[in-house]
């Protein structure tokens, strides 16, 4: 019986020693260190720690330390920091620690980097395939998309662990092409658009949706009919220049050192009519487009 008690004591002592060994303290040795959701260099960043920040280690997994940080919602969650960006300075109570004080114990709670939950500025650009949808059949007239470009800037701010919101301003070109045999007519226009999106991330991949509002500028018609070419500015008194609709899309983002890059495929579904209501007519013309957006977060 004494041997059993002794064996149990030895096991508990071993476990206690192991637990004490895991309770190491680490100190960030680089200007800014990423704290990630998983022990993986491609995992999402949930916090950032400044030079000199101290953490108590929960456990070590390979070349990663598991620590506790505060996320964008103010909750304390666990994350992982790479061993290459920190120094191990011992366990609580070891001489390597800063001296404790009664009013503020040095390790009363793990500390996350200041500003870790802040937003990011966005710079975006990419091609656009725009078109028009008609409520009536166009008969023999063939309609096709028109190629354009879009560029803009915005701001993304966190709403939760994987949830964020985006607001941006885009300048985009677009329109639609129409073919009737050998004759060609094009509707050409520019637009200033303000998309507002809610984004949910899946550790790289993401989905996004929300409304957009815009203003059509410089609309015109160009044609090549029976060899005769021409161009005419459209009188905006005869059309609705304020447009709105929905954005539906998804993409992927990745780390590039101190910033992130992303690509997004978005479908812009127009809900507003370009043509003004005419008594006795129920026809409608609505703008749609597909955008491929390349962007960076700063």
C-alpha positions as CSV (number, residue, x, y, z in Angstrom):
1,X,0.0,0.0,0.0
2,X,2.8,2.4,0.9
3,X,4.4,1.7,-2.5
4,X,1.2,2.6,-4.3
5,X,0.9,5.9,-2.3
6,X,4.5,6.6,-3.1
7,X,4.0,6.0,-6.8
8,X,0.9,8.2,-6.8
9,X,2.9,11.0,-5.1
10,X,5.7,10.7,-7.6
11,X,3.2,10.9,-10.5
12,X,1.6,14.0,-9.1
13,X,4.9,15.6,-8.4
14,X,6.0,14.9,-12.0
15,X,2.7,16.5,-13.3
16,X,3.1,19.5,-11.1
17,X,6.7,20.0,-12.3
18,X,5.5,19.7,-15.9
19,X,2.8,22.2,-15.3
20,X,5.2,24.6,-13.7
21,X,7.6,24.2,-16.6
22,X,4.8,25.1,-19.1
23,X,4.0,28.2,-17.1
24,X,6.9,30.0,-18.8
25,X,6.9,33.8,-19.5
26,X,7.8,35.1,-22.9
27,X,8.6,38.6,-24.1
28,X,8.1,40.0,-27.6
29,X,11.4,40.9,-29.1
30,X,10.3,42.4,-32.5
31,X,8.5,45.7,-33.2
32,X,5.1,44.0,-33.8
33,X,4.3,40.3,-33.4
34,X,1.2,38.6,-34.8
35,X,-0.9,36.5,-32.6
36,X,-2.7,33.9,-34.7
37,X,-5.9,31.9,-34.3
38,X,-4.0,28.6,-34.9
39,X,-0.4,27.5,-34.7
40,X,0.1,28.2,-38.5
41,X,1.7,31.1,-40.3
42,X,-1.3,31.3,-42.7
43,X,-3.8,31.4,-39.9
44,X,-5.9,34.5,-39.2
45,X,-4.3,37.3,-37.1
46,X,-6.5,37.9,-34.0
47,X,-4.2,40.3,-32.2
48,X,-0.8,42.1,-32.4
49,X,1.7,42.5,-29.6
50,X,4.2,45.3,-29.4
51,X,7.9,45.1,-28.5
52,X,8.4,44.2,-24.9
53,X,4.9,42.8,-24.3
54,X,4.9,39.9,-21.7
55,X,2.7,36.8,-21.8
56,X,2.3,33.7,-19.6
57,X,2.5,30.6,-21.8
58,X,-0.4,28.2,-21.6
59,X,1.5,25.5,-23.5
60,X,3.9,25.1,-26.4
61,X,3.0,23.4,-29.6
62,X,5.9,22.8,-31.9
63,X,7.4,26.3,-32.6
64,X,4.4,28.1,-31.3
65,X,3.4,29.3,-27.8
66,X,-0.3,29.3,-26.9
67,X,-1.2,32.5,-25.0
68,X,-4.3,34.4,-23.9
69,X,-5.2,37.7,-25.6
70,X,-8.1,40.1,-25.9
71,X,-9.9,39.9,-29.3
72,X,-11.8,42.6,-31.2
73,X,-14.9,42.1,-29.0
74,X,-13.1,42.5,-25.7
75,X,-13.2,38.8,-24.9
76,X,-10.2,36.9,-23.6
77,X,-9.4,34.1,-26.1
78,X,-6.4,31.9,-26.8
79,X,-4.0,32.5,-29.7
80,X,-0.6,31.4,-30.9
81,X,2.6,33.4,-31.2
82,X,5.7,32.1,-33.0
83,X,8.8,31.3,-31.0
84,X,11.0,33.2,-33.4
85,X,9.5,36.6,-32.4
86,X,9.8,36.1,-28.6
87,X,12.3,35.4,-25.9
88,X,11.7,33.0,-23.0
89,X,12.5,34.8,-19.8
90,X,11.5,32.1,-17.3
91,X,8.6,31.1,-15.2
92,X,6.6,33.4,-12.8
93,X,8.8,33.9,-9.7
94,X,12.1,33.4,-11.6
95,X,14.8,36.1,-11.2
96,X,14.4,37.0,-14.9
97,X,10.9,38.5,-14.2
98,X,10.4,42.2,-13.6
99,X,9.9,42.9,-9.9
100,X,6.3,42.5,-8.8
101,X,4.4,45.2,-6.8
102,X,1.5,44.7,-4.4
103,X,-0.8,47.1,-6.3
104,X,-0.2,45.7,-9.8
105,X,1.1,42.1,-10.1
106,X,3.3,41.8,-13.2
107,X,1.3,38.8,-14.4
108,X,-2.2,39.5,-13.1
109,X,-3.5,39.1,-16.7
110,X,-2.0,38.4,-20.1
111,X,-1.8,41.6,-22.2
112,X,-2.6,42.0,-25.9
113,X,-1.0,44.6,-28.2
114,X,-2.5,48.1,-28.1
115,X,-4.7,48.8,-31.1
116,X,-5.0,45.1,-32.1
117,X,-8.7,45.5,-32.7
118,X,-8.3,48.6,-35.0
119,X,-9.5,48.9,-38.6
120,X,-7.6,48.8,-41.8
121,X,-7.5,51.1,-44.8
122,X,-8.2,49.5,-48.2
123,X,-6.9,50.2,-51.7
124,X,-8.7,48.3,-54.5
125,X,-8.8,48.0,-58.3
126,X,-9.9,45.5,-60.9
127,X,-11.8,44.8,-64.1
128,X,-15.6,45.1,-64.4
129,X,-18.0,43.3,-66.8
130,X,-21.1,45.5,-66.8
131,X,-24.5,44.9,-68.4
132,X,-28.1,46.0,-68.4
133,X,-31.2,43.9,-67.7
134,X,-34.4,44.6,-69.5
135,X,-37.9,43.6,-68.3
136,X,-39.0,43.2,-72.0
137,X,-37.7,40.9,-74.7
138,X,-35.3,42.7,-77.1
139,X,-36.3,40.5,-80.0
140,X,-33.4,39.9,-82.5
141,X,-31.2,42.4,-80.8
142,X,-28.3,40.7,-79.0
143,X,-27.0,42.2,-75.8
144,X,-23.6,41.6,-74.3
145,X,-21.4,42.8,-71.4
146,X,-19.1,45.8,-71.7
147,X,-15.6,45.7,-70.2
148,X,-14.5,48.4,-67.8
149,X,-12.3,49.2,-64.9
150,X,-12.9,50.1,-61.2
151,X,-10.7,51.6,-58.6
152,X,-11.4,52.8,-55.1
153,X,-10.4,53.1,-51.4
154,X,-12.2,52.2,-48.2
155,X,-12.0,51.2,-44.6
156,X,-12.6,47.9,-42.8
157,X,-13.3,47.7,-39.1
158,X,-13.9,44.6,-36.9
159,X,-17.3,43.7,-35.5
160,X,-16.3,40.4,-33.9
161,X,-13.7,37.6,-34.1
162,X,-14.4,36.8,-37.7
163,X,-16.9,39.5,-38.6
164,X,-16.1,42.9,-40.1
165,X,-17.7,45.8,-42.0
166,X,-16.4,47.6,-45.0
167,X,-17.3,51.0,-46.4
168,X,-15.7,52.2,-49.7
169,X,-15.9,54.7,-52.6
170,X,-15.4,53.4,-56.1
171,X,-15.0,55.0,-59.5
172,X,-16.1,52.6,-62.2
173,X,-16.7,52.5,-66.0
174,X,-19.2,50.3,-67.7
175,X,-22.3,50.0,-69.9
176,X,-23.6,47.5,-72.3
177,X,-23.3,46.5,-76.0
178,X,-26.1,45.8,-78.5
179,X,-25.8,44.1,-81.9
180,X,-28.4,44.0,-84.6
181,X,-26.9,42.1,-87.5
182,X,-23.9,44.2,-88.6
183,X,-25.0,47.2,-86.7
184,X,-23.7,48.0,-83.2
185,X,-24.8,50.3,-80.5
186,X,-23.2,50.8,-77.1
187,X,-24.4,52.4,-73.9
188,X,-21.4,53.9,-72.1
189,X,-21.3,55.4,-68.6
190,X,-19.2,56.1,-65.6
191,X,-20.4,55.8,-62.0
192,X,-19.3,56.8,-58.5
193,X,-20.4,54.0,-56.2
194,X,-20.4,53.6,-52.4
195,X,-20.6,49.9,-51.4
196,X,-21.3,48.9,-47.8
197,X,-20.5,45.3,-46.9
198,X,-20.6,42.9,-44.0
199,X,-17.8,40.3,-44.3
200,X,-17.3,36.9,-42.6
201,X,-13.9,35.3,-42.7
202,X,-13.0,31.6,-42.6
203,X,-9.3,31.9,-41.9
204,X,-8.4,33.0,-45.4
205,X,-11.6,32.5,-47.5
206,X,-14.4,35.0,-46.8
207,X,-17.9,35.9,-48.0
208,X,-19.4,39.4,-48.1
209,X,-22.7,41.1,-48.9
210,X,-24.4,44.4,-48.5
211,X,-26.0,47.3,-50.3
212,X,-24.4,49.8,-52.6
213,X,-25.4,53.3,-53.8
214,X,-24.1,55.2,-56.7
215,X,-24.4,58.1,-59.1
216,X,-24.3,57.6,-62.9
217,X,-22.1,60.2,-64.7
218,X,-21.4,61.1,-68.4
219,X,-23.9,58.6,-69.9
220,X,-23.8,58.4,-73.7
221,X,-24.6,56.3,-76.7
222,X,-22.2,55.3,-79.4
223,X,-23.1,53.6,-82.7
224,X,-21.8,52.0,-85.9
225,X,-24.8,51.7,-88.2
226,X,-24.4,50.9,-91.9
227,X,-20.8,52.1,-91.7
228,X,-21.7,55.4,-90.1
229,X,-20.2,56.0,-86.7
230,X,-21.4,58.5,-84.1
231,X,-21.8,59.5,-80.5
232,X,-24.4,61.3,-78.5
233,X,-24.6,62.4,-74.9
234,X,-27.7,61.1,-73.1
235,X,-29.9,63.8,-71.5
236,X,-29.9,62.9,-67.8
237,X,-33.3,64.6,-67.4
238,X,-34.7,61.5,-69.1
239,X,-33.0,58.9,-66.8
240,X,-32.5,58.2,-63.1
241,X,-28.8,58.9,-62.3
242,X,-29.1,57.7,-58.7
243,X,-28.7,53.9,-58.5
244,X,-28.7,51.3,-55.7
245,X,-28.6,47.5,-55.4
246,X,-27.0,44.6,-53.6
247,X,-23.4,43.2,-53.6
248,X,-22.9,39.4,-53.2
249,X,-19.5,37.9,-53.3
250,X,-16.6,36.1,-51.7
251,X,-12.8,35.9,-51.9
252,X,-9.6,35.1,-50.2
253,X,-7.1,37.1,-48.2
254,X,-3.5,36.4,-47.2
255,X,-0.7,37.9,-45.2
256,X,2.1,39.8,-46.9
257,X,4.4,40.8,-44.1
258,X,2.9,43.8,-42.3
259,X,-0.2,44.0,-44.6
260,X,-2.7,41.8,-46.2
261,X,-3.7,41.2,-49.8
262,X,-7.0,39.9,-51.1
263,X,-9.0,39.1,-54.2
264,X,-12.8,39.2,-54.3
265,X,-15.4,38.2,-56.9
266,X,-18.5,40.3,-56.5
267,X,-21.9,40.4,-58.3
268,X,-23.6,43.8,-58.2
269,X,-27.4,43.3,-58.6
270,X,-29.1,46.5,-59.6
271,X,-32.4,47.1,-57.9
272,X,-33.1,50.6,-59.2
273,X,-34.3,51.6,-62.7
274,X,-32.2,53.7,-65.1
275,X,-35.3,54.7,-67.1
276,X,-37.8,57.1,-65.6
277,X,-41.4,55.9,-65.3
278,X,-43.6,56.7,-68.3
279,X,-47.4,56.6,-67.9
280,X,-48.8,53.4,-69.3
281,X,-45.3,51.6,-69.4
282,X,-44.1,49.0,-67.0
283,X,-40.7,48.4,-68.7
284,X,-37.5,48.7,-66.7
285,X,-33.8,48.8,-67.3
286,X,-31.5,48.0,-64.4
287,X,-27.6,48.0,-64.3
288,X,-25.7,44.8,-63.2
289,X,-22.0,44.0,-63.1
290,X,-19.4,41.4,-62.1
291,X,-16.3,42.8,-60.5
292,X,-13.0,41.1,-59.8
293,X,-11.3,43.2,-57.1
294,X,-7.7,43.1,-56.1
295,X,-6.8,44.9,-52.9
296,X,-4.5,45.5,-50.1
297,X,-5.1,46.4,-46.4
298,X,-2.8,48.9,-44.8
